[in-house]
C-alpha cells in the first residue's frame, strides 16, 4: 500500500487498522478472534473488513533456487523475496528435492521479520506445490496461502540472485558446506543492509510498532 492512499476513505483510524493487521500477522489469531477483541474495546467491525486490510498489506513471496558450487560440487541456494525485492530468507541445501523445499519454507516462516504470505509464487519445479501441501497438512503452514506457478513473475528473485552469485564468484571458492553456509549468511545479511531492510529495528514488539507506524506515516 502506498503511504498516500493506505487510509484514504477508511472508516477506522489508521492506528486501529495497523493494530488489527499486526496482531493477525504476528499472533495465532483468527479474523473472528480479532472482531471479538475489538468489540471489547467498543469497536464494531466485520471479520471480512479485517481480512481485506490484511490482504492489502500482506503481499506475495517469490521463491526460486540458484546454483552455488561448494568444493567442486553444485549445491542449491533456495531464496525468497517479497514483491518489492526485500529478502525474506535463504537456505543452502545439498539436494534439490521436496524435503529441501519444506525445510526452506519452514525456515522462512519462522524468520522473526517475516509474516505468512497471501500467495507464494514459484516456477515450474513440481516439488514446490507438493511441499507446500504437505506443510499445510502438517499444520506447519497456514491453509489460506495460495500457490501460483508463473515463471515470469519470479524475475524479481532471479535478478536478486545475481548479487549473491557475483559475490561468491569473486572468492577463491567455498571449501565446505559449513563454511559456505556461514559465508552465504554474511553475504545475504549485507545484501539486506544494502536494500535498507530494517529488520533488526523491528525485532522487539515496541520497535516493531514504531517501525510500522513510521512506514505508514502514522504518529506513534
C-alpha positions in Angstrom: 0.0 0.0 0.0 1.3 3.5 -0.8 1.5 5.9 2.1 -0.7 8.4 0.3 -3.6 6.0 -0.3 -3.4 3.5 2.5 -6.0 5.0 4.7 -8.0 7.2 2.3 -11.7 6.9 2.7 -11.3 4.3 5.6 -14.0 4.3 8.3 -11.4 3.5 11.0 -8.4 5.3 12.3 -5.0 4.2 10.8 -3.8 3.1 14.3 -6.8 0.7 14.6 -6.2 -0.7 11.1 -2.5 -1.3 11.7 -3.1 -2.8 15.1 -5.5 -5.4 13.9 -3.4 -6.3 10.9 -0.2 -6.5 13.0 -1.9 -8.7 15.6 -3.3 -11.1 12.9 0.1 -11.4 11.1 2.1 -11.8 14.3 -0.1 -13.9 16.6 -2.2 -17.1 16.2 -5.5 -15.2 15.9 -8.4 -15.6 13.5 -10.3 -12.7 12.0 -13.2 -13.6 14.3 -10.9 -13.5 17.3 -9.9 -10.0 16.4 -13.6 -9.0 15.9 -14.3 -10.1 19.5 -11.2 -8.3 20.8 -12.2 -5.1 19.1 -15.8 -5.5 20.4 -14.4 -5.5 24.0 -12.9 -2.1 23.1 -16.3 -0.8 21.9 -15.3 -1.1 18.2 -17.6 -3.0 15.9 -16.2 -4.3 12.6 -16.8 -7.3 10.3 -14.2 -10.1 10.0 -14.2 -9.6 6.2 -13.2 -6.0 6.8 -10.1 -7.1 8.7 -9.4 -9.7 6.1 -9.4 -7.1 3.3 -6.9 -5.0 5.3 -4.6 -8.0 5.8 -4.8 -8.9 2.1 -3.9 -5.4 1.1 -0.8 -5.3 3.3 0.3 -8.9 3.1 2.0 -9.4 -0.2 3.4 -12.3 -2.1 6.6 -14.3 -1.8 8.7 -15.0 -4.9 10.6 -18.3 -4.4 13.4 -19.8 -6.5 16.6 -21.7 -6.2 20.0 -21.0 -7.7 23.2 -23.0 -8.0 26.3 -22.5 -5.8 29.5 -24.6 -6.2 30.9 -25.9 -3.0 34.2 -27.9 -3.0 33.6 -28.6 -6.7 30.1 -29.8 -6.3 26.9 -27.9 -7.3 24.6 -27.2 -4.4 21.3 -25.4 -4.2 20.6 -22.0 -2.6 16.8 -21.5 -2.0 15.8 -17.9 -1.8 12.7 -15.9 -1.3 12.0 -12.2 -1.7 8.7 -10.2 -1.5 7.1 -8.3 -4.3 9.3 -5.3 -3.6 12.5 -7.3 -3.7 13.2 -7.4 0.1 14.8 -10.6 1.2 12.6 -13.0 3.1 15.1 -15.8 3.8 17.5 -18.3 2.2 18.6 -21.9 2.7 21.5 -23.8 1.3 20.9 -27.5 0.5 22.9 -30.3 -0.9 19.8 -31.6 -2.6 17.1 -30.1 -4.8 14.0 -32.1 -3.7 10.7 -31.9 -1.8 12.4 -32.2 1.6 14.8 -29.3 0.9 11.9 -27.2 -0.2 10.0 -28.0 3.0 13.0 -27.1 5.2 13.3 -23.8 3.4 9.7 -22.9 3.8 9.7 -23.8 7.5 12.9 -21.6 8.0 11.3 -18.7 6.1 8.1 -18.8 8.0 9.9 -18.9 11.3 12.1 -15.9 10.5 11.5 -13.1 13.0 10.8 -10.4 10.4 8.6 -12.4 8.0 4.8 -12.9 8.1 2.9 -15.6 6.3 2.3 -14.5 2.7 -1.0 -14.3 0.9 0.5 -16.1 -2.1 3.7 -17.9 -2.9 4.9 -17.6 -6.5 7.2 -20.4 -7.7 8.5 -21.6 -11.1 7.5 -24.9 -12.7 9.6 -27.0 -10.3 7.0 -29.8 -9.4 8.2 -30.2 -5.8 7.0 -26.8 -4.6 3.3 -27.5 -4.7 3.8 -30.9 -3.1 6.0 -29.5 -0.3 3.6 -26.7 0.4 0.6 -29.0 0.5 2.4 -31.4 3.0 3.3 -28.4 5.2 -0.3 -27.4 5.3 -1.4 -30.9 6.2 1.3 -30.9 9.0 -0.1 -27.6 10.3 3.3 -26.0 9.6 1.9 -23.5 7.1 -1.4 -21.6 7.1 -4.1 -23.2 5.0 -5.0 -19.9 3.3 -1.7 -19.4 1.4 -2.1 -19.8 -2.3 0.5 -21.2 -4.7 0.9 -19.9 -8.2 3.4 -21.3 -10.8 4.1 -18.4 -13.1 7.7 -18.2 -14.2 7.8 -14.6 -15.4 6.6 -13.3 -12.0 9.8 -14.7 -10.5 12.0 -12.4 -12.5 12.5 -10.3 -9.3 14.0 -13.1 -7.3 16.1 -14.3 -10.3 17.5 -10.8 -10.7 18.2 -10.7 -7.0 20.3 -13.9 -7.3 22.8 -12.1 -9.3 24.3 -10.1 -6.4 24.8 -13.2 -4.4 26.3 -15.2 -7.2 28.6 -12.4 -8.3 30.0 -12.1 -4.7 30.6 -15.8 -4.5 32.3 -16.0 -7.8 34.8 -13.3 -6.8 36.0 -15.5 -3.9 38.6 -18.3 -4.2 36.0 -20.9 -3.7 33.8 -22.4 -0.9 35.6 -25.3 0.7 32.9 -27.0 2.7 29.1 -27.0 3.2 29.5 -25.5 6.7 31.8 -22.7 5.5 29.5 -22.0 2.6 26.6 -21.6 5.0 28.4 -19.1 7.1 29.7 -17.1 4.2 26.4 -17.0 2.4 24.7 -15.9 5.6 27.1 -12.9 5.8 26.6 -12.1 2.1 22.8 -12.2 2.4 22.9 -10.1 5.5 25.0 -7.4 3.8 22.7 -7.6 0.8 19.7 -6.9 3.1 21.6 -3.9 4.6 22.2 -2.6 1.1 18.5 -2.9 0.4 17.9 -1.0 3.7 15.8 -3.7 5.3 15.3 -2.6 8.9 14.7 -6.0 10.4 16.8 -5.6 13.5 15.0 -2.4 14.4 11.7 -4.3 14.2 12.9 -7.2 16.3 11.2 -6.3 19.5 7.4 -5.5 19.8 7.8 -1.9 20.7 10.3 -1.2 17.9 8.1 -3.2 15.6 5.1 -0.9 16.3 7.2 2.2 15.9 8.6 0.9 12.6 5.2 0.0 11.2 3.7 3.4 12.2 6.7 5.2 10.6 6.4 3.1 7.5 2.7 4.2 7.1 3.2 7.7 8.2 1.2 7.4 11.4 2.3 9.3 14.5 3.2 6.9 17.4 
